[in-house]
Amino acid sequence: MNIQAEKLEIMRLVLETDNQGILESIKRVFYKNENISQWNSLSEYEKEDILEGIEDHEKGNTIPYEEVLKELKI
């Protein structure tokens, strides 16, 4: 089966289903791929900065939201 026929078959299956779980699973597949693409488009510096932030958060090295607002005087 060629790619266009595969797409049409998947569209048919999606349109015919009333199963919310299947629809959510399909969305997760697309969102996961989108997130991977976004990650791959980042520079190494940006990736390192994000990973460092995640590591800080996991270690508890965070500032409460209210304190940030006070510092910004919002």
C-alpha positions as a Python dict, from the first residue, in 0.01 Angstrom:
ca = {
    (1, 'M'): (0, 0, 0),
    (2, 'N'): (142, 342, -91),
    (3, 'I'): (164, 635, 150),
    (4, 'Q'): (-146, 811, 19),
    (5, 'A'): (-356, 496, 55),
    (6, 'E'): (-222, 453, 411),
    (7, 'K'): (-321, 810, 498),
    (8, 'L'): (-669, 760, 357),
    (9, 'E'): (-713, 436, 550),
    (10, 'I'): (-604, 603, 876),
    (11, 'M'): (-840, 896, 809),
    (12, 'R'): (-1126, 653, 752),
    (13, 'L'): (-1053, 470, 1076),
    (14, 'V'): (-1031, 795, 1273),
    (15, 'L'): (-1354, 929, 1129),
    (16, 'E'): (-1540, 606, 1204),
    (17, 'T'): (-1429, 567, 1566),
    (18, 'D'): (-1613, 696, 1869),
    (19, 'N'): (-1343, 565, 2103),
    (20, 'Q'): (-1197, 867, 2286),
    (21, 'G'): (-897, 662, 2404),
    (22, 'I'): (-792, 585, 2048),
    (23, 'L'): (-823, 950, 1949),
    (24, 'E'): (-616, 1060, 2250),
    (25, 'S'): (-349, 802, 2164),
    (26, 'I'): (-326, 929, 1808),
    (27, 'K'): (-291, 1288, 1933),
    (28, 'R'): (-14, 1183, 2174),
    (29, 'V'): (181, 1027, 1887),
    (30, 'F'): (166, 1349, 1688),
    (31, 'Y'): (243, 1575, 1986),
    (32, 'K'): (538, 1356, 2086),
    (33, 'N'): (681, 1381, 1734),
    (34, 'E'): (624, 1758, 1736),
    (35, 'N'): (805, 1794, 2068),
    (36, 'I'): (1098, 1588, 1939),
    (37, 'S'): (1119, 1810, 1631),
    (38, 'Q'): (1114, 2122, 1848),
    (39, 'W'): (1387, 1980, 2071),
    (40, 'N'): (1603, 1893, 1771),
    (41, 'S'): (1568, 2247, 1636),
    (42, 'L'): (1725, 2395, 1952),
    (43, 'S'): (2092, 2488, 1970),
    (44, 'E'): (2320, 2288, 2199),
    (45, 'Y'): (2339, 2588, 2431),
    (46, 'E'): (1958, 2601, 2458),
    (47, 'K'): (1937, 2227, 2522),
    (48, 'E'): (2203, 2246, 2795),
    (49, 'D'): (2024, 2541, 2956),
    (50, 'I'): (1692, 2354, 2962),
    (51, 'L'): (1849, 2037, 3101),
    (52, 'E'): (2025, 2242, 3368),
    (53, 'G'): (1692, 2397, 3466),
    (54, 'I'): (1530, 2054, 3491),
    (55, 'E'): (1818, 1931, 3705),
    (56, 'D'): (1788, 2234, 3936),
    (57, 'H'): (1416, 2171, 3972),
    (58, 'E'): (1471, 1803, 4056),
    (59, 'K'): (1723, 1905, 4324),
    (60, 'G'): (1477, 2154, 4471),
    (61, 'N'): (1682, 2455, 4366),
    (62, 'T'): (1381, 2668, 4285),
    (63, 'I'): (1228, 2999, 4384),
    (64, 'P'): (860, 3010, 4478),
    (65, 'Y'): (641, 3188, 4225),
    (66, 'E'): (530, 3447, 4481),
    (67, 'E'): (892, 3549, 4546),
    (68, 'V'): (955, 3594, 4176),
    (69, 'L'): (650, 3820, 4153),
    (70, 'K'): (774, 4025, 4451),
    (71, 'E'): (1116, 4068, 4288),
    (72, 'L'): (952, 4176, 3963),
    (73, 'K'): (709, 4397, 4157),
    (74, 'I'): (410, 4258, 3975),
}
